[in-house]
Every structure is written in C-alpha cells, then in structure tokens.
C-alpha cells in the first residue's frame, strides 16, 4: 500500500489503531472477570457465584478464567478489592474539587454513605456470611478487609485534610462505617428510606460539631 493511502480527505493522516499488547489484553480480561464476579455476587449470592457462572457472564472459557484466578475465593476477594479501589479513586477525585474543610468532611461522609449502600457493601455482605463457615475464605477475607480498612483510613484523612494520626477523627470514621452498615442492612427489609436518611443527616451534624468542638479527655 502506498503512503498516499494513509492520507485523509482533509489532507491529514488517518490514525492507525494501535495494536493492544499482551499485557493490555490480559488486564482487560482480568477486569471483565472481576466485574462479572461482583455482578454475580450481587445477583446470585456467594453460593451462586461459581467459576462456571462467571465464565458464562464473561464469555471466556473456564480454563482461561482459572489461568488468571485458580481459586474461587481468591477471585471473589480480588473482585471486591478491584471494586473498592475504584470507589476510593472516585472519592479522591471528587474531594480534589473541594476546598473548605467542613465541606470536605461532609462530602467525605456522603461518599462513604454511597460506598456502604452500593454494590460494594452487598457483595461484601455475601462474603462475610459465607466466611463464617469457610475457614479459607475467612482467612483471605480478613487480610483483604484489614488492608482495605487501612487504605480507607489514610484516604479519609487525606480527603478531609485532618491529620491521619488524629485518633478522634479515625474513631468517627470507624463509627460512621459501622452505622452505615447497620442502616444498609435495614434497607434490605424496609422500603421507606426516609428515616435512615434523617438519621444520617443527624450523624453528619454530630461529626462536624465534634470536629469543631472537641471534648477534652
């Protein structure tokens, strides 16, 4: 083919589609499998999240899938980490647009609320229940949750611009997550969400007041 074949009508060169590298294809396949695992956890629960069902959702062979993730519990935990990291990146990006510390704290609480009431929470819930009677899953999940908790703690301090070693703020974040998880459980049986929203607005005011007017030890 002559060089002129690459020239567009406007006189510029037509960009050629870059060929993906093997690493890029591998990363894409892994992402598809991880996303399918999360969807499967939410739609079908942990018992229904089999390697066969995940392979069916992604359209790849079970052999190809097991090449990337040999064990089911490793796959679902990596899927959880994958989703959590995505949500944390979104939290950081949103917070970068805020300047006032009070606004940042309130926005942080809203973002935590979105995370704990979204797909990440309900997929996590499936794993927590299953881990109660599955020692291997329990061990792997404990390590993953501890690392995730550490990352959330560091990120929340960064986002809110409050020192990471401020034990008072760390406790408030922990209490917020515990509170939100309990509220999310209630949503499974209660369609009316107005009371939960009212309670969360009250909690946000309590957090902001505690930060502004700390109680002496």
C-alpha positions as CSV (number, residue, x, y, z in Angstrom):
1,X,0.0,0.0,0.0
2,X,1.3,3.4,-1.0
3,X,1.9,6.2,1.5
4,X,-1.0,8.2,-0.1
5,X,-3.5,5.6,1.1
6,X,-2.9,6.8,4.6
7,X,-3.9,10.4,3.8
8,X,-7.4,11.6,4.7
9,X,-9.6,13.8,2.5
10,X,-8.7,16.8,4.7
11,X,-5.0,16.2,4.0
12,X,-4.1,14.8,7.4
13,X,-3.0,11.2,8.1
14,X,-5.6,8.7,9.3
15,X,-4.5,7.5,12.7
16,X,-3.9,3.8,12.7
17,X,-5.5,1.8,15.5
18,X,-2.7,0.8,17.9
19,X,-2.5,-3.0,18.4
20,X,-3.0,-3.9,22.0
21,X,-0.1,-5.5,23.8
22,X,-0.4,-8.9,25.6
23,X,-0.4,-7.1,28.9
24,X,-3.3,-4.9,27.9
25,X,-5.3,-7.9,26.7
26,X,-4.6,-9.7,29.9
27,X,-5.6,-6.7,32.0
28,X,-8.8,-6.3,30.1
29,X,-9.7,-10.0,30.5
30,X,-9.0,-9.8,34.3
31,X,-11.2,-6.7,34.6
32,X,-14.0,-8.4,32.8
33,X,-13.8,-11.4,35.1
34,X,-13.6,-9.3,38.2
35,X,-16.6,-7.2,37.2
36,X,-18.6,-10.4,36.4
37,X,-17.7,-11.8,39.8
38,X,-19.1,-8.7,41.5
39,X,-22.3,-8.8,39.4
40,X,-22.7,-12.5,40.2
41,X,-22.3,-11.9,44.0
42,X,-25.0,-9.2,43.9
43,X,-27.4,-11.1,41.7
44,X,-26.9,-14.7,42.8
45,X,-25.1,-14.6,46.1
46,X,-21.9,-16.3,47.1
47,X,-23.3,-19.9,46.6
48,X,-24.3,-19.0,43.0
49,X,-21.0,-17.3,42.3
50,X,-19.3,-20.3,40.7
51,X,-16.4,-20.3,38.2
52,X,-18.9,-21.6,35.7
53,X,-21.4,-18.8,36.1
54,X,-18.6,-16.2,36.0
55,X,-17.2,-17.7,32.8
56,X,-20.7,-17.6,31.3
57,X,-21.1,-14.0,32.1
58,X,-17.7,-13.0,30.6
59,X,-17.9,-15.3,27.6
60,X,-14.5,-16.8,28.2
61,X,-13.7,-20.5,28.9
62,X,-13.4,-21.7,32.4
63,X,-9.8,-22.8,31.7
64,X,-8.9,-19.3,30.6
65,X,-10.5,-17.9,33.7
66,X,-8.8,-20.3,36.0
67,X,-5.5,-19.4,34.4
68,X,-5.9,-15.9,35.9
69,X,-7.8,-16.9,39.1
70,X,-7.2,-20.6,40.1
71,X,-9.3,-20.5,43.3
72,X,-12.8,-19.1,43.6
73,X,-12.3,-17.4,47.0
74,X,-9.2,-15.6,45.6
75,X,-11.3,-14.5,42.6
76,X,-14.1,-13.0,44.6
77,X,-11.9,-11.3,47.1
78,X,-9.8,-9.7,44.3
79,X,-13.1,-8.7,42.7
80,X,-14.0,-6.9,46.0
81,X,-10.6,-5.2,46.1
82,X,-11.0,-4.2,42.5
83,X,-14.4,-2.5,43.2
84,X,-13.2,-0.9,46.4
85,X,-10.1,0.6,44.7
86,X,-12.4,2.0,42.0
87,X,-14.7,3.6,44.6
88,X,-11.7,5.0,46.5
89,X,-10.3,6.6,43.4
90,X,-13.7,8.2,42.7
91,X,-13.7,9.5,46.3
92,X,-10.3,11.1,45.9
93,X,-11.2,12.7,42.5
94,X,-14.4,14.2,44.0
95,X,-12.7,15.5,47.0
96,X,-10.0,17.3,45.0
97,X,-12.6,19.8,43.8
98,X,-13.4,20.9,47.4
99,X,-11.5,23.5,49.4
100,X,-13.3,24.2,52.7
101,X,-12.5,21.6,55.4
102,X,-16.1,21.5,56.6
103,X,-17.4,20.9,53.1
104,X,-14.7,18.2,52.6
105,X,-15.7,16.4,55.7
106,X,-19.4,16.5,54.8
107,X,-18.7,15.3,51.3
108,X,-16.5,12.6,52.6
109,X,-19.3,11.3,54.8
110,X,-21.7,11.4,51.8
111,X,-19.2,9.4,49.7
112,X,-18.8,6.8,52.5
113,X,-22.5,6.5,52.6
114,X,-22.7,5.9,48.9
115,X,-20.0,3.2,49.1
116,X,-21.6,1.4,52.0
117,X,-25.1,1.4,50.5
118,X,-23.9,0.4,47.0
119,X,-22.7,-2.8,45.2
120,X,-19.5,-3.0,47.3
121,X,-21.5,-3.4,50.6
122,X,-23.9,-6.1,49.3
123,X,-21.1,-8.0,47.6
124,X,-19.1,-7.8,50.8
125,X,-22.1,-9.0,52.8
126,X,-22.3,-12.2,50.8
127,X,-18.6,-12.9,51.6
128,X,-18.9,-12.1,55.3
129,X,-21.8,-14.5,55.7
130,X,-20.0,-17.3,53.7
131,X,-16.7,-16.7,55.6
132,X,-18.4,-17.6,58.9
133,X,-18.3,-21.3,58.0
134,X,-15.5,-21.3,55.4
135,X,-12.1,-21.1,57.1
136,X,-10.1,-20.5,53.9
137,X,-12.4,-17.7,52.8
138,X,-12.4,-16.3,56.3
139,X,-8.6,-16.1,56.4
140,X,-8.3,-14.5,52.9
141,X,-11.1,-12.1,53.6
142,X,-9.7,-11.0,57.0
143,X,-6.4,-10.0,55.3
144,X,-8.2,-8.1,52.5
145,X,-10.5,-6.3,54.8
146,X,-7.7,-5.2,57.1
147,X,-5.7,-3.8,54.2
148,X,-8.8,-2.1,52.8
149,X,-9.5,-0.5,56.2
150,X,-6.0,0.8,56.4
151,X,-6.4,2.4,52.9
152,X,-9.7,3.9,53.8
153,X,-8.3,5.4,56.9
154,X,-5.4,7.0,55.1
155,X,-7.6,8.3,52.3
156,X,-10.2,9.8,54.5
157,X,-7.6,11.7,56.4
158,X,-6.2,13.0,53.1
159,X,-9.6,13.9,51.7
160,X,-10.8,15.7,54.9
161,X,-7.4,17.4,55.5
162,X,-7.3,16.2,59.1
163,X,-4.2,14.5,60.3
164,X,-4.0,10.8,59.8
165,X,-2.9,10.3,63.4
166,X,-5.9,12.2,64.8
167,X,-7.4,9.3,66.8
168,X,-10.6,11.2,67.4
169,X,-11.3,11.6,63.6
170,X,-10.3,8.0,63.0
171,X,-12.9,6.8,65.5
172,X,-15.5,9.0,63.9
173,X,-14.8,7.4,60.5
174,X,-15.0,3.9,62.0
175,X,-18.3,4.7,63.8
176,X,-19.6,6.2,60.5
177,X,-18.9,3.0,58.6
178,X,-20.4,0.8,61.4
179,X,-23.5,3.0,61.5
180,X,-23.9,2.9,57.7
181,X,-23.5,-0.8,57.5
182,X,-26.3,-1.3,60.1
183,X,-28.5,1.1,58.1
184,X,-27.8,-0.7,54.9
185,X,-28.9,-4.0,56.5
186,X,-32.2,-2.4,57.4
187,X,-32.8,-1.3,53.8
188,X,-33.0,-5.0,52.8
189,X,-36.3,-5.3,54.6
190,X,-37.5,-1.6,54.7
191,X,-38.6,0.1,51.5
192,X,-39.1,3.5,53.2
193,X,-35.6,5.1,53.4
194,X,-36.7,8.5,54.8
195,X,-35.9,7.6,58.4
196,X,-32.4,6.3,57.6
197,X,-31.7,9.5,55.6
198,X,-32.8,11.7,58.5
199,X,-30.7,9.7,61.0
200,X,-27.6,10.1,58.7
201,X,-28.1,13.8,58.4
202,X,-28.2,14.0,62.2
203,X,-25.0,11.9,62.4
204,X,-23.2,14.3,60.0
205,X,-24.0,17.2,62.2
206,X,-22.7,15.3,65.2
207,X,-19.4,14.6,63.4
208,X,-19.0,18.2,62.3
209,X,-19.7,19.5,65.8
210,X,-17.3,17.0,67.4
211,X,-14.5,18.1,65.0
212,X,-15.2,21.8,65.6
213,X,-15.6,21.5,69.4
214,X,-13.6,18.5,70.6
215,X,-14.4,17.3,74.1
216,X,-11.4,17.4,76.5
217,X,-10.2,14.0,77.6
